[in-house]
Amino acid sequence: MARAPKTSEEPERSNALWVAWLFWGFCGWTLLYADRAVLSPSLAAIGRTFSAGPAALGLIATSFFAAYTAIQIPVGVLSDRINPGWLVGFGTIGFGLFTAAMGASPTYPMLVAASILAGAFQGAFYPAQFAIASRTIPQAYRTFATSVINSGMGAGIALGYVIGSVIHPSGSLGEGWRIPFLVLGGITAGFGIAIVRPGLLRGRHPAGRRARSTPLGPRERQVLRRFSLLNFASLFGFFFMLTWLPYYLATALGLRPLTAGLIPAALALLAVGAALAWSRLGDRPGRRSRWIPRLFALAALGLAAVAAGGVDRWLWLPGLVLYGLVGKLVMDPLLVAELSVHVRPETYGRAFGVLNFSGMLASVAAPEVAGLLLQLQLPMQDNFWLAAGLLAAAAGLATHPLPLPESLEEDKIRPDLEGAHSLPAATGADSAPEIASERRNDHARSDSADLVGQ
């Protein structure tokens, strides 16, 4: 059936949708990461309340991330069959309710059970949210917009640490740690209700109410395997740094605990600013695909400088700064935006679910591998060398050509990779990618109109 002619109001509706989703996505990640981060400063108090040792406390976080990781691919497939807005909204509501349930848990087993369910509901947010964002945000702004949305992660981490550290000492009988969970959980659930109720997320799924699952094509699967490996390498280094950097700075380099904690915090703020700056460069024609392998190589160089520097601050400190300028928070928006032009809009949920699944595997592997190397009494620098080696291998992988997207092959047009069908720079006329980009954007914007209430 022929598509109904576009009205003059459709571009305005489309623009309003992606700008609104910029706000909702940022706020969502801020609250979700605040709820996640509040656990860390509360662990000591939780241990006293339930007489739990380090292993039992570690199980709380492990159970959360295990459920979060396991749900990624199923939710990604589901978001390609139904309106992903409902998954975002109800996933946020469920996560908020079970975060509050963690604070209200009277026993340790109930706390772990609430943590598992909270992780499962939060897992619905990533694939569904980026499926909507990739369908609504114009290609010309996609990297920058993704960086703005992702910056909520850094804001949420800071908010969670502050709330968890400031509020819980005020409680009586050592039970004050429950207050941050109850407060943030309630706010998050209310935010989820706000997402579901407006017309922002009402309406039909772009493929229809009874859409069938659209399988990934051979080329799309090949591309997704490539990006999953790149994402694993990127997040392996990130989660290693997130888990072990303060410990390394304090024990191996002899810094004061306060200084060892402030340096990673400053790097996180630096990375947020760098991600926004790099994203504008990534949205320029011909730039994003050229810079991905370079960023991986620079990140590898930064971690190698930390490993080689030892106690020499003139090596390890510039290395950390370099990693902050080009690391995970910078690579994430580029990889998401780049993947979105290699897969069809009707498979976005599945593709982003697989992409995040690979990254969350790194979140499990990196801390465990680092702990194993420490148990073997190997130098802490070996962990930096390992992370740097993975990033260097990813840089080499990113230089290999990618196949032409199936949706563009019939038109004999080079794909919408800002001038490349491989991650390094490609040759050919600059006008072809722009034509391809406009065709893909017209299709995505037309489909995304169904996500807006009539």
N, C-alpha and C positions, 0 to 999 in steps of 0.2 A: 504494500500500500504506500502511495506517495506520501511524503512528509508534508504536513500542513505548512503553508507559507509563513515565514517569520514575520512578526509584527515589529513595529518600531520600539515597543516596550521590552522586547526580549533581551537586547543587549544590556539595558539598564537593570533588568531583573538578574541577569547573569553576573554583572559586576557587583550588584548589591549582595548576591549570594556568596561570592568568594571573599569579599571584604568582611562580611559578617562571620564567615567561617574562620577567617584569620583570628578574629577576636575569640570565638568560641574554642577554637583549637588551642590557642595560647592559654586561656583560662583553664581549660581542661587539663592540660599537661601540668600547669602550675599546681593545681589541687591534687592531682594524682601522685605527683612526685613528692609533694609535701606530706601526704598521707604515708607514702612509702618511707620517706626519710625520717619521720618522727620516731620510728622504731629504734634507730641506733642510739640516740641519747637516753632512751628509756630502758635499755636492756638490763642495766644494773639493778634498777628498781624492780623490774619484772622478776629478775632472779631472786631478789629478797622476798617478794610476795609469794612466789610459788616454790621457794627453796630449790631452784633450778640451777644446774651447773652450766659451764660453757657449752657443752655438747647439746644440752636441751635448749639453750637459748639460740644456738646456731640453727637448730631444727625449725624454729619459727620462721626465720628468713628463708631457709632452704625450701621449706614446704610452699611458701608463697611463690618463689621464683619457679619451682617445678610446675605448679599449676599454671602460672602465667605462660611458661614456655609451651606446655602441652596444648594449650587452647588456641595457639596462634593459627595453625593451619586450618582446623575445623571452622573457626570463626571467619577466616579469610574466604573459605569456600562458601559459607553461608551468606556473607555480605555481598557475594556476586549473585545470589539468588533472591534476596529480599532487600528492602530498603535499608542500607547500612546505617541510616540515621537512627533507626530504632535500636540497633545494636549499640551504637554509641551512647544513646540516652539511657537505656535500661542497664547497660554494662556499668555506666557511671553511678546510677542509683544503687545497684547491687554492691558495687565496690564501697560506696560510702556507708551503706548499712552494715556491711560486715567489718569495715574498719571500726565503726562504732561498737560493733559486737565484740571486737578484740578488747576494747577498753572495758566492756561490761562483763567479760568472761569471769566466772567465779572459780574455774579450775584450769589447770594447765592444758589438759586435753581439749577443752572447749576453746581455749585460746589458739591452739594449733589448728583446730578445725575451722575456726573463723578466719585464720590466716590463709588457709588453703582456698576457701571460697572467695576471699577478697582478691587473691591472686588470679583466680579463674575469671572473675568479673572484670578485673582491670585488664586482663588479656584481650577482652573484646574491643578495647578502645583503639589500639594501634592499627590493625589492618582495616577496620571499618572507617576510622577517622581519615587515614591517608587515601582510602578509596574515594571518599567524598571530596577531599581536597584536590586530588589529582583530576577528578572529573570537572571540577568547578573553576580551579585557578588557571588563568590563561598561561600558556607556555612561556610567554615573555616575562612573567613574574613568578614562575613556579619555584625556582631555587630560592629567591629572596623570601617569598611567602612561607616556604617550608622552614627556612631559618627562623623566621619570626615565631612560627608555631613551636618549633623545637626549643626556642629560648625559654619557653615556659618550664622546661625541665630544670634548667639551672636555677630559675627563680623559685621553683618548688622545693628543690633541695635545700636552698638557703632558708626558705620559710619553715620547712619541717624541722631543721636543726634548731632554729631560733625558738620556735614554739615548744619543741620538746625539751629544750634546755632551760627555758625560762619558766614555763608553767608548772611542770610536775613537782618542783621542790615545794610549792605552796600547799600541796595536799596534806591531809592528816593521815597519821598511821602508815606512812609510806605508800599510800594508795594514790597519790597525786599523779602518777604516770598515766592513769586512766583518762584524765581530763583532756589531754591533746587528742587522743583517739576519738573521744566522744565529740569534741568540738569540730575537728576536721572532718570526721565521718558525717556528721550532720550537715555541714556546709556542702560537702561533696554530693551527698544525696539530693540536697536542694538544687544544686547546680544541674544535676542530671534531669530533675523534673523540669527545670527551666529549658533544657534542650529539647525535651520531648514535646512540650506544650506549644511553642511557637510554630508558625508555618515554615520556619527555616528547615525543618526536617520532616515535614509532612509530605504526603503525596506518594507517587508510585516510584518503584525502582526503575531506573532507566530501561531495563530490559523487560519490564512488565511485572505485574503482581505475581504471576506464576512462572517466573523465569526459570528455565532449566539451567543446570550448571554447565558453564561453558569451559571445556577443557583447554588447557594450554597447548598451543601448537608445538611442533618439534623445535622450531627456532626459538620460540618463547621459552621453552624449557632449557634450551642451551644457554640462552642469555641469563635466565634466572639462576642457573647453577654458577655462572661466572660471578654475578653480583652477590650471591650468597657467600662465596669464598672471599670476595673482597670485603664484605660486611663482617665476616667472622674475623678476618685479620685486623680490621679496624677496631672492632670492639674488644678483641683479646687484649690489645695494648691498653685500651681505655679502662677496662675493668681491672686489669692488673694494677694500673696506676691508682685507680679509685680505692682499691682495697689495701695496697701495700705501700704506697708512696709516703704517707706520714710515718709509718713504721720504719721505712728505710732511712728517711731523713733524720729521724731521732736516734736510731740505733747504729746505723752504719756510718753516718756522717757526723753524729754527735751534736745535732742541733737541739735547742731547747724544745720541749713539747709544744709550747705556744707557737713558736716559729714554724715548727714542722707542720702544724695544722693550718697556719695562715698562708703558707706558700701554695698548697693545693687549692685553697679557696680563691686566692688571687689568680691562679692559673685558670680556674673555672670562669671567673668574670672576664678574663682576657679572651678566653675561647669564645664566649658569647659574642663579644664585640667583633672578633675576627670572623666568626661565622656569618654575621650580618654583612660585613664588608666583602668577604669572598663571594657571598651569594649574588651580589649585584654584578660582580665580574662574571659569575657563572651563567647569568641570564643573558649575556651578550652573545650574539651569533658567533659560533666557532670557538668559544672559549671553554665551556664546561668540559667537553670531552677531551680537550687537550690538557686540562689541568688536573684531572683525576689521577693519572699515573704520577704526575709530578708531586702532588700533595702526599701520596703514599711514600714516595722516595724521600721527601723532606721530613716527614714524620719519622721514618726509619733512621734518618741521619740524626734527628734530635735525640731519640732514645739511645742510639749508639754513642752519642757524645756523653750522655749521662753515665752509661756503663763504663766508658773509657776514662771518664774524668776522675773517678774515685772521689777523693776528698777535695780535689781541686775545684773550687767554686767557679772559677773562670771557664770551666768546661761544662760541669753539670748544670749550672744555673742557666746559661744560654741554651743548653740542650732542652731543658724543661720549657723555657720560653718559646723556643722554636716549635716544640710539640704542641704547646697550647695554641699557637697561631695556625697550625695546619692539621691538628688531630681530629678526633672523632666528631666533635661538634661542628667542625667545618666540613668533613667528608659526608656526614649523614645527609644533609639537604641535597648535595650534589648527586649522591647515589640514588636517592629517592626520585629526584626529578629526572635523572637519566634513565632509570628503569621505566618510568611512566611512559616514555616515548617508544619503548621497545615492546610493550605488551598492550593488548587491546583494552579499552576502558571496561568492557564487561568482565575482564579477568583481574582487575586491579586488586580486589580484596584478597583473592588467592595469592597473587604475586607478592603483595606486601606482607601477608601472613607468613609465607615461606621466608621472605627476606628477614623479618624480625625473628623468626624461629632460629635462623642461623646465628643471628647476633646474640640471642639469649643463651644459646649453647656456649658461646664464648664467655658469657657472664658466669656460667657454672664452671667452665674449664679453667679459666685464667687464675682465679684465686686458689683452686685446688692444685694446679700445676706448680704455682709459686710456693705453696705450703709444702708440697712434696720435695721440691728442690732444697728448701730450707731444712727439712728433716734429714735429707742426705748430706747436710752440712756443706753444701755448695755455696759459693759466694753469692750474695744478693744481686750482684751485678749480672749474674748469668740470666736472671729473669728479664732484665732489660735487653740483653743480647738476643734472647729468644723472641721477645716481642718485636724488636727491630728486624730480626730475620724474617718474621712473618710479614711485616709491612713491606720489606724489600721484595719478597716473593710476590706479594700482591701488586706492587708497582710493575714488576715484569709481566704478570698476568694481564694487567690492564692495558698493556700496549698491544696485545694481540687483537686482530680484527674481530668485530662482532657481525653476526649475520644480518642481512637486511630484514627489517620488520615485515611480517607477512602481509599486514594491512596496506603496506605501501608498495610491495613488490609488483602488484598488478599494474600500478600506474607508472612503473619504471622510474620512480622518483627516489632520490637518495633520502634516507630516513631523517627524521627530525631530531638530529643530534647536534644541533647548532653547527652543522657543517661536517659531520663525520659519520661513517658507518662503522667506525672502530673507535676505541677510546683515544688513541692518538689522533693527531690531525689528519684529515683526509683531503684529497685533492678534488677539484671539480668546482663547478659554478656555485657561487654563494646563493644564488636565487633559488635553486632547487630545494634546499632544506627549508627555506622560508615558505615556499609554496606548500611543501608537505606539512609544515607546522601549522599553517593556517587551515588546511583541510582537517587535520586532526583536532585543532581547537574548535572549529565550527561544529564538528561532530560531537565533541565532548560538551560544549556549551549547550548545544541543542538537547542532548540527553539529560544534562544536569538540570534543565528547567523543570523536569518532573519531580525534582527533590524540593521544589519550592511550593508552598501552598498556593492554591489558585485564588 
